[in-house]
C-alpha cells in the first residue's frame, strides 16, 4: 500500500494551494481519507476528513477556507486550501483509514505560508 502526498510548497499569505493524496494497493473507495498537519512545537492536528460515503468534516480553524474532496476513479483525495495564513504552515499528512481493513500514512508534504 502506498500513500503519496503532493502539492505542498511555499506560498504568500492569502494564497491558495491544492494538496493531493494518492492511495494505491487498496480499494480506495471504502477508505476514509483524513488530512492531518504537524507544525513545529505543536501537536499533530486533524484538519479535515472525507468519509467513504462522502461526508466531510473540518477543524474549526479551516472551515470556510479549506475544502476536502475525493475522486474514487483516480484513487486520489484533495485538500483545496484558500486564504492561507501563516498559522497554516506545517507538514501535511494524508491518512487512509478503514475499520478492520487498515490505517495507512503518507510521508507528508510541507506547506509554508509567508507574509
C-alpha positions in Angstrom: 0.0 0.0 0.0 1.3 3.4 -0.9 0.0 6.8 0.2 1.7 9.7 -1.6 1.0 13.4 -0.9 2.0 16.2 -3.2 1.3 19.8 -3.8 3.0 21.4 -0.8 5.1 24.5 -1.4 5.8 28.0 -0.2 3.0 30.5 -0.8 2.3 34.0 0.3 -0.3 34.7 2.9 -3.7 34.9 1.3 -2.8 32.5 -1.4 -4.0 29.1 -2.3 -2.7 25.6 -2.7 -4.2 22.2 -3.6 -2.7 19.1 -1.9 -3.2 15.7 -3.4 -3.2 12.3 -1.8 -3.0 9.2 -4.0 -3.5 5.8 -2.4 -2.6 2.6 -4.2 -2.9 -1.0 -3.3 -6.3 -0.9 -1.6 -9.9 -0.4 -2.6 -9.7 3.4 -2.2 -13.5 4.0 -2.2 -14.0 2.2 1.1 -11.4 4.3 3.0 -11.9 7.4 4.9 -9.3 10.0 4.0 -8.1 12.3 6.7 -5.6 15.2 6.4 -3.5 16.0 9.4 -0.9 18.6 9.9 2.0 19.0 12.2 3.6 22.3 12.9 6.9 22.8 14.7 6.5 22.8 18.5 2.8 21.9 18.2 0.8 18.7 18.4 -0.4 17.0 15.3 -3.8 18.3 14.3 -6.6 16.7 12.4 -7.6 19.2 9.6 -10.2 17.5 7.5 -11.9 14.2 6.9 -13.8 12.9 3.9 -15.6 9.7 4.7 -16.1 6.9 2.3 -19.7 7.9 1.8 -18.7 11.5 1.1 -19.4 13.2 4.5 -16.9 16.0 5.1 -15.7 17.3 8.4 -13.3 20.2 9.2 -11.5 21.6 12.2 -12.9 25.0 13.1 -9.8 26.9 12.2 -10.1 25.9 8.5 -13.8 26.0 8.0 -14.7 28.2 5.1 -11.2 28.2 3.8 -10.3 24.5 3.1 -12.3 22.0 1.1 -11.6 18.3 1.1 -12.7 16.2 -1.9 -12.1 12.8 -3.5 -12.1 11.2 -6.9 -12.5 7.5 -6.4 -11.8 6.8 -10.1 -8.4 8.3 -9.6 -7.7 6.9 -6.1 -7.0 10.4 -5.1 -8.2 12.9 -2.5 -7.6 16.6 -2.5 -7.3 19.4 0.0 -8.0 22.8 -1.5 -6.6 25.5 0.8 -7.6 29.1 0.2 -6.9 32.3 2.1 -3.8 30.7 3.6 -2.4 32.1 6.8 1.0 31.8 8.5 -0.5 29.5 11.1 -1.3 27.0 8.3 2.4 26.4 7.9 3.0 22.7 8.7 3.8 19.3 7.2 0.5 17.9 5.9 -0.1 14.2 6.1 -2.7 12.0 4.4 -4.2 9.1 6.3 -6.3 6.4 4.7 -8.4 4.5 7.2 -11.0 1.7 7.0 -12.1 -0.1 10.1 -10.8 -3.7 10.0 -9.0 -3.0 6.8 -6.0 -0.8 7.6 -4.6 2.5 8.6 -2.0 3.9 6.1 0.0 7.1 6.2 2.0 9.1 3.7 5.3 10.8 4.2 3.9 14.3 4.3 4.2 17.4 2.2 5.5 20.7 3.5 3.3 23.8 3.3 4.9 27.1 4.2 2.9 30.4 4.3 5.0 33.5 4.4 4.0 37.2 4.8 
